[in-house]
């Protein structure tokens, strides 16, 4: 399970550092389907700052949660807790991400 943890963290940190203003058209779901007018009214620069922090924090805190739960519980329980520690913050990301749309 530790190998899965390492691979997942590499993916999260990779997504955080690879996604930028130049490739957001291809990589950001939702942004890539916006019209040109919608893209102009979207605060992409600040969203990418939030996006990067979110995925780095997700990698760090979910790892800490897994390691702590691995020490306290058995491995299968720790794996479920790790899975939940990744899923629970995602609605927060969606909610906060919608705030970067400027209303015209």
C-alpha positions as CSV (number, residue, x, y, z in Angstrom):
1,X,0.0,0.0,0.0
2,X,2.9,2.3,0.6
3,X,3.8,2.0,-3.1
4,X,0.3,3.1,-4.0
5,X,0.7,6.0,-1.6
6,X,3.9,7.1,-3.2
7,X,2.5,6.8,-6.8
8,X,-0.6,8.7,-5.8
9,X,1.4,11.5,-4.3
10,X,3.6,11.8,-7.3
11,X,0.5,12.1,-9.4
12,X,-1.0,14.8,-7.2
13,X,2.2,16.8,-7.0
14,X,2.8,16.3,-10.7
15,X,-0.7,17.7,-11.5
16,X,0.0,20.6,-9.3
17,X,3.2,21.6,-11.0
18,X,2.5,20.6,-14.6
19,X,-0.8,22.5,-14.9
20,X,-0.2,26.2,-15.8
21,X,-1.7,29.0,-17.9
22,X,-0.2,27.7,-21.1
23,X,-1.8,24.2,-21.0
24,X,-4.9,24.9,-18.9
25,X,-6.9,24.7,-22.2
26,X,-6.0,21.1,-22.5
27,X,-5.7,19.9,-18.9
28,X,-8.4,21.7,-16.8
29,X,-11.8,20.0,-17.0
30,X,-14.5,22.6,-17.4
31,X,-12.1,25.3,-18.5
32,X,-11.4,23.5,-21.7
33,X,-15.1,23.6,-22.6
34,X,-15.7,27.2,-21.8
35,X,-16.4,29.7,-24.6
36,X,-13.7,32.4,-25.3
37,X,-15.9,35.0,-23.5
38,X,-16.2,32.7,-20.4
39,X,-12.5,32.1,-20.3
40,X,-11.8,35.8,-20.4
41,X,-14.1,36.3,-17.4
42,X,-12.5,33.4,-15.4
43,X,-9.7,34.3,-13.0
44,X,-7.3,31.6,-14.2
45,X,-4.2,32.9,-12.6
46,X,-5.6,32.9,-9.1
47,X,-7.4,29.6,-9.7
48,X,-4.1,27.9,-10.6
49,X,-2.6,29.2,-7.4
50,X,-5.5,27.6,-5.5
51,X,-5.3,24.5,-7.6
52,X,-1.6,24.0,-6.9
53,X,-2.0,24.5,-3.1
54,X,-5.0,22.2,-3.0
55,X,-3.2,19.3,-4.7
56,X,0.0,19.7,-2.7
57,X,-2.0,19.9,0.5
58,X,-4.0,16.9,-0.6
59,X,-0.8,14.9,-1.1
60,X,0.7,15.9,2.3
61,X,-2.4,15.6,4.5
62,X,-3.8,12.4,3.0
63,X,-0.3,10.8,3.5
64,X,-0.2,11.9,7.1
65,X,-3.7,10.6,7.7
66,X,-2.7,7.2,6.1
67,X,0.5,6.9,8.1
68,X,-1.3,7.7,11.3
69,X,-4.2,5.4,10.7
70,X,-1.7,2.6,9.6
71,X,0.0,2.9,13.0
72,X,-3.3,2.9,14.9
73,X,-5.4,0.5,12.8
74,X,-4.8,-2.5,10.5
75,X,-3.8,-1.9,6.9
76,X,-7.2,-2.4,5.3
77,X,-8.8,0.1,7.7
78,X,-6.0,2.5,7.0
79,X,-6.6,2.1,3.2
80,X,-10.3,3.0,3.6
81,X,-9.4,6.0,5.7
82,X,-6.8,7.1,3.1
83,X,-9.4,6.7,0.3
84,X,-11.9,8.9,2.3
85,X,-9.2,11.4,3.0
86,X,-8.8,11.9,-0.7
87,X,-12.5,12.0,-1.6
88,X,-13.8,14.2,1.2
89,X,-11.9,17.4,0.1
90,X,-13.0,17.2,-3.5
91,X,-16.4,18.9,-3.1
92,X,-14.5,21.7,-1.3
93,X,-12.3,22.1,-4.4
94,X,-15.4,22.3,-6.6
95,X,-17.1,24.8,-4.4
96,X,-14.1,27.1,-4.0
97,X,-13.2,26.7,-7.7
98,X,-16.6,28.1,-8.7
99,X,-15.8,31.3,-6.9
100,X,-13.1,32.2,-9.6
101,X,-15.8,32.8,-12.2
102,X,-16.4,36.5,-12.3
103,X,-19.9,37.5,-12.8
104,X,-20.5,39.9,-15.7
